[in-house]
Amino acid sequence: MLTDVEKFVKTKRQIEALEVVNQHRHGMLYGGARSGKTAILVRNVFLRAVKKSSKHLIVRYRYNHARISLGHETIPWVLRACFPGLAVAENKSDGYWTVPAADGGRSQVWLGGTDDQDRVEKILGTQYSTIYANECSQIPFEAISTLWTRLAERSGLSQRFYYDCNPPGKKHWTHRLFMEGCLPDGTPHDLETGAIQVNPIHNHENLSPEYLRALESLPRRQRQRFLDGQYLADIEGALWSDEDIVNARLRQPGDIKKTVIAVDPSVTNNPGSDECGIVVCSIDTENMGIVREDFTKKMSTGAWARRVVSAYHAFNASEIVAEVNNGGDLVEDAIHNIDPYIRVVKVRASVGKKARAEPVSMLYEQGHISHTKDLPDLESELTETDLDKVKTSPNRLDALVWGLTHLMIGRTKARFHLG
């Protein structure tokens, strides 16, 4: 028996969205978070599977994310809410569902990831009637264009490629493909495309007021993306672009060689004080920089020191890299009061913020940095800060710059062509 929460009722905008994807070979839903994009597209995939014996693919960038988010949550919910009583059998080891079709045959819905070479080979060995690229802003265009060649099954169903995303920057391939009518290199295409914006406000019947208020309270660029569902233009003067961040999230790091906790400390604790920047940075065996976590927060000296020491042990760090222009020995003393055996590397700013940050931003541009998870506050600060005009200290940015500079700039300068 379904609860009221599990009943699937399409909103007016979701009905309009389904019309768009059903009428175009390539159909994209873009917009804010929790607008129902994934649920209605998963439902449509299984609905097509029920109609005729056929094969279908739902894919994300990383397979483990697909299993957790889709395989364990969204797909079971959609099957309960939309197809109660349908005898669907899941093959967990191979990652697909067998669905009885109305023509008396059987259909398969496969789950895939583009980061697993063995699984990619298995995917590419099959033709599909439907391919759905979930969170497609995280999937490289090369993988998408390869998947286009697999949309070829002659099952009697119209072949459909579905896409959804929270819009990234306007330089992303999704904006070029659907909004500008061209491939990422600028070549015009003749693909049959359609796109429609679906935002949380269009799904308000299924969301709590508290969640919508939380989205409204986000920083401006996050609010534009996750509430308003807008493609973002790069900020003039910012050293990092949205494309830099998207690409950093896509890169798969190697084995970690060294980790540091980078600290841009606050030395006062009052309403006007800066946050204490705390960012976990690593370097792998291939000399790629890795940004792993952001613990930045406004705290007292004792509180940030405890948080830094905790991160040091949790991430098996080699040392703490701390900026000491303002705090002097206070920074080292605060850390050693908690753990006297931690090595603290004290760094001092001899040039301005922009001059320090430019070599690190170049590492991003050249593809030498990976982000292992979404870090929205840090990433927003990177893409929104014009260091020539900044009025308040960008503590997350500063900590990241100190950490990656310590790990990568200098002894690796020639390797990365930083001039």
C-alpha positions in Angstrom: 0.0 0.0 0.0 1.4 3.4 -1.0 1.5 6.2 1.4 0.4 9.7 0.4 4.1 10.6 0.2 4.7 7.8 -2.3 1.8 8.7 -4.6 3.1 10.0 -7.9 1.2 13.0 -9.2 2.6 14.9 -12.1 2.5 18.7 -11.9 1.4 20.9 -14.8 5.0 21.7 -15.7 6.1 18.1 -15.5 3.4 17.2 -18.0 4.7 19.9 -20.3 8.2 18.6 -19.8 7.1 15.1 -20.8 5.6 16.5 -24.0 9.0 18.0 -24.9 11.0 14.9 -24.4 8.4 12.7 -26.1 8.4 14.9 -29.2 12.2 15.2 -29.8 14.9 12.6 -30.3 17.1 14.6 -27.9 15.1 16.1 -25.0 16.6 17.8 -22.0 15.0 18.9 -18.7 17.2 21.6 -17.0 16.5 23.5 -13.9 16.8 23.7 -10.1 17.2 21.0 -7.5 14.3 18.7 -6.5 12.1 19.8 -9.4 11.1 16.2 -10.2 13.3 15.9 -13.3 14.8 12.5 -12.5 11.6 10.9 -11.3 9.5 11.7 -14.4 12.3 10.7 -16.7 12.9 7.4 -14.9 9.1 6.8 -15.0 9.2 7.5 -18.8 12.0 5.0 -19.3 10.1 2.2 -17.6 6.8 3.2 -19.3 8.5 2.7 -22.6 9.9 -0.6 -21.5 6.4 -1.8 -20.6 5.0 -0.9 -24.0 7.3 -3.1 -26.2 10.0 -5.6 -25.7 13.1 -3.4 -25.8 16.3 -2.3 -24.1 17.0 0.9 -22.2 19.9 2.6 -20.5 20.1 5.0 -17.6 23.6 6.4 -17.1 25.5 8.7 -14.8 29.1 9.8 -14.8 30.1 7.5 -11.9 28.5 4.1 -11.6 28.6 4.0 -7.8 26.6 7.3 -7.8 24.1 5.7 -10.2 23.7 2.7 -7.9 23.3 4.7 -4.8 21.1 7.6 -6.1 19.1 5.8 -8.8 19.4 2.0 -8.1 18.7 2.2 -4.4 16.4 5.2 -4.2 14.7 6.7 -7.3 14.1 3.6 -9.4 12.5 1.5 -6.5 10.4 4.6 -5.5 9.2 5.1 -9.1 8.3 1.3 -9.5 6.3 1.4 -6.2 4.6 4.7 -7.0 3.9 4.3 -10.8 3.9 0.6 -11.5 2.4 -1.2 -8.4 2.0 -4.9 -9.1 4.3 -5.0 -12.1 6.5 -8.0 -11.8 9.9 -6.4 -12.2 13.0 -8.5 -11.5 16.3 -6.8 -10.5 19.6 -8.4 -11.4 21.8 -6.6 -8.8 25.1 -8.2 -9.9 24.9 -7.0 -13.5 22.8 -3.8 -12.8 19.6 -4.2 -14.8 15.9 -4.7 -14.3 13.8 -7.1 -16.4 10.3 -5.7 -17.2 7.3 -7.6 -18.6 6.2 -5.9 -21.8 2.6 -5.5 -23.2 3.5 -7.5 -26.3 4.2 -10.5 -24.2 8.0 -10.2 -24.3 10.5 -8.9 -21.8 12.4 -5.6 -21.6 15.6 -4.6 -19.9 16.5 -1.4 -18.2 20.2 -1.1 -17.5 22.1 1.2 -15.1 25.5 2.4 -16.2 28.4 4.7 -15.5 30.9 6.3 -17.9 33.8 6.0 -15.4 34.0 2.2 -15.4 35.7 0.9 -18.5 34.5 -2.7 -18.2 30.9 -1.4 -17.8 31.3 1.0 -20.7 32.4 -1.9 -22.9 29.3 -3.8 -21.9 27.1 -0.8 -22.6 28.7 -0.2 -26.0 28.0 -3.8 -27.0 24.2 -3.3 -26.9 21.7 -1.1 -28.8 19.0 0.8 -26.9 15.6 2.3 -27.6 16.1 4.9 -24.8 19.2 6.3 -23.3 18.8 8.7 -20.3 21.9 10.7 -19.2 21.1 11.7 -15.6 23.0 14.7 -14.2 24.5 15.1 -17.6 26.4 18.3 -16.7 28.9 15.9 -15.0 29.3 13.7 -18.1 32.0 14.6 -20.7 30.7 15.3 -24.2 32.9 12.6 -25.6 31.0 10.0 -23.5 27.7 11.5 -24.6 28.5 11.4 -28.3 29.7 7.8 -28.0 26.4 6.9 -26.4 24.6 8.5 -29.3 25.9 5.6 -31.4 24.1 3.1 -29.2 20.6 4.7 -29.6 19.9 2.3 -32.5 17.5 -0.5 -31.4 14.6 -1.2 -33.8 12.0 -2.2 -31.3 9.0 -0.3 -32.7 9.5 2.5 -30.2 10.7 5.9 -31.3 14.4 6.3 -30.3 14.8 8.8 -27.5 17.8 10.3 -25.7 16.9 12.0 -22.4 19.1 14.5 -20.5 18.7 16.3 -17.3 20.9 18.7 -15.3 21.2 21.5 -12.9 22.6 24.1 -15.3 26.3 24.8 -15.1 28.0 27.6 -17.0 27.1 28.8 -20.4 30.2 27.3 -21.9 29.1 23.8 -21.0 28.3 21.5 -23.9 24.6 21.2 -22.8 24.1 25.0 -23.3 25.9 24.8 -26.7 23.9 21.8 -27.9 20.4 22.7 -26.7 20.5 26.5 -26.5 22.9 27.6 -29.2 22.3 24.7 -31.7 25.9 23.7 -32.1 28.5 21.2 -31.0 31.0 22.1 -28.3 33.5 23.2 -31.0 31.0 25.6 -32.5 29.9 23.5 -35.5 26.2 23.9 -36.1 24.3 20.6 -35.7 21.1 19.3 -37.2 20.0 17.1 -34.2 16.4 17.2 -33.3 16.6 18.8 -29.9 14.1 20.2 -27.4 14.7 21.6 -23.9 12.4 22.9 -21.1 13.2 24.5 -17.7 11.7 22.7 -14.7 12.3 24.4 -11.3 11.5 23.6 -7.7 8.6 26.1 -7.8 7.0 24.0 -10.5 7.1 21.1 -8.1 6.1 23.0 -4.9 3.2 20.6 -4.3 5.7 17.9 -3.5 8.2 19.9 -1.6 8.2 21.3 2.0 8.2 25.1 2.5 11.3 24.7 4.6 13.2 23.3 1.6 12.2 26.1 -0.7 13.2 28.7 1.9 16.5 27.0 2.2 17.1 27.3 -1.5 16.1 31.0 -1.4 18.7 31.6 1.3 21.6 30.3 -0.8 24.3 32.6 -2.1 23.3 34.4 -5.3 25.0 32.1 -7.9 23.9 28.9 -6.1 20.4 30.3 -5.9 20.4 31.1 -9.6 21.5 27.5 -10.4 19.6 25.4 -7.8 16.4 27.5 -7.3 16.1 29.5 -10.5 17.6 26.8 -12.8 19.7 29.3 -14.8 22.8 28.8 -16.9 25.5 31.0 -15.4 27.8 33.4 -17.2 31.3 33.6 -16.0 32.1 36.5 -13.7 34.3 39.1 -15.3 37.6 39.3 -13.4 37.2 35.9 -11.6 40.2 33.6 -12.1 38.1 30.4 -12.1 35.3 29.7 -14.5 32.3 27.4 -14.0 33.9 25.2 -16.7 37.1 24.8 -14.6 35.0 23.6 -11.7 32.9 21.1 -13.8 36.1 19.7 -15.3 37.7 19.4 -11.9 34.8 17.3 -10.6 35.1 15.0 -13.6 38.7 14.1 -13.2 39.5 10.8 -11.4 42.5 11.2 -9.1 45.1 8.5 -8.6 46.6 7.1 -5.4 47.2 9.8 -2.8 50.9 10.7 -2.2 50.5 13.5 0.4 47.8 15.4 2.1 47.9 18.8 3.9 45.3 20.8 5.8 45.5 24.4 4.5 44.4 27.1 7.0 43.7 30.8 6.4 43.0 31.6 10.1 40.8 34.1 11.7 42.4 35.7 14.8 39.3 37.3 16.2 35.8 36.0 17.0 33.1 38.7 16.7 30.2 39.4 14.3 32.5 41.2 11.9 35.3 38.6 11.9 36.3 36.6 8.8 35.6 32.9 8.5 38.6 30.6 9.1 39.4 29.0 5.8 40.2 25.3 6.2 40.6 23.2 3.0 41.9 19.6 2.7 44.3 19.3 -0.3 46.3 16.3 -1.6 48.6 15.4 -4.4 48.5 12.0 -6.1 51.2 9.8 -7.5 50.7 11.4 -10.9 51.2 14.9 -9.4 47.5 15.8 -9.8 46.2 18.1 -7.1 43.1 17.0 -5.3 40.7 19.2 -3.3 38.9 16.9 -0.9 37.0 18.9 1.7 36.1 22.4 2.9 35.7 22.9 6.6 35.6 26.7 6.5 33.4 28.3 9.2 33.3 31.4 11.4 34.7 30.1 14.7 36.7 31.1 17.8 40.5 30.4 17.8 40.0 27.3 19.9 37.2 26.0 17.8 39.0 26.3 14.5 42.2 24.8 15.9 40.2 21.7 17.1 38.6 21.4 13.7 42.0 21.7 12.0 43.5 19.0 14.2 40.5 16.7 13.7 40.8 17.1 9.9 44.6 16.4 10.2 44.0 13.0 11.8 40.8 12.1 9.8 42.6 12.6 6.4 46.0 11.2 7.6 47.6 14.5 6.7 51.4 15.1 6.7 51.3 18.6 7.9 49.2 21.7 8.4 50.0 24.7 6.1 48.9 27.9 7.9 49.1 31.5 6.8 50.6 33.5 9.6 50.6 37.1 8.4 48.0 38.2 10.9 48.2 35.6 13.6 52.0 35.1 13.9 52.9 32.4 16.4 49.3 32.4 17.7 48.3 30.0 14.9 51.0 27.5 15.6 50.4 27.8 19.4 46.7 27.2 19.0 47.3 23.9 17.1 50.1 22.7 19.3 48.0 23.3 22.4 45.8 20.5 21.1 48.4 18.3 19.5 52.1 19.3 20.0 53.3 16.6 17.6 51.7 18.0 14.4 54.1 19.6 11.9 52.9 23.2 11.1 54.3 24.9 8.0 54.0 28.6 8.4 53.5 30.6 5.2 53.5 34.3 4.7 52.1 36.4 1.9 54.8 38.4 0.1 52.6 39.2 -2.9 48.9 40.1 -3.3 46.1 37.6 -3.4 45.7 37.7 -7.1 49.4 37.0 -7.8 49.3 34.1 -5.4 46.1 32.7 -6.9 46.9 33.0 -10.6 49.3 30.0 -10.8 46.8 27.8 -9.0 43.9 28.8 -11.3 46.2 28.0 -14.2 46.6 24.5 -12.9 42.8 24.2 -13.0 42.7 25.5 -16.6 45.4 23.0 -17.6 43.6 20.1 -16.1 45.9 19.3 -13.1 43.3 19.6 -10.3 40.5 17.2 -9.2 37.6 17.8 -6.9 36.5 14.6 -5.3 33.0 15.9 -4.3 30.8 19.0 -4.8 32.0 21.8 -2.6 29.4 24.5 -3.3 30.6 27.2 -1.0 34.2 26.9 -2.0 33.4 26.6 -5.7 31.1 29.6 -5.6 33.9 31.6 -4.0 36.3 30.6 -6.7 34.0 31.5 -9.6 32.5 34.6 -8.1 35.6 36.4 -6.6 37.3 39.2 -8.6 40.5 39.6 -6.5 41.1 43.1 -7.9 37.8 44.3 -6.4 37.2 42.0 -3.4 36.2 43.8 -0.2 36.1 40.9 2.2 38.7 38.2 2.6 37.9 35.1 0.4 39.0 32.6 3.1 38.1 29.4 1.3 39.9 30.6 -1.8 43.0 31.7 0.2 43.2 28.3 2.1 42.9 26.4 -1.2 45.6 28.5 -2.8 48.0 28.0 0.2 47.4 24.2 0.1 47.8 23.6 -3.6 50.7 26.1 -3.8 52.6 24.1 -1.1 51.9 20.8 -2.8 52.4 21.7 -6.4 54.0 25.1 -7.1 57.7 25.4 -7.1 59.2 22.0 -7.4 56.6 21.1 -10.0 56.6 24.5 -11.7 58.4 23.4 -14.8 56.3 20.3 -15.2 53.1 22.3 -15.3 54.4 25.1 -17.6 53.6 27.9 -15.1 56.2 30.2 -16.5 
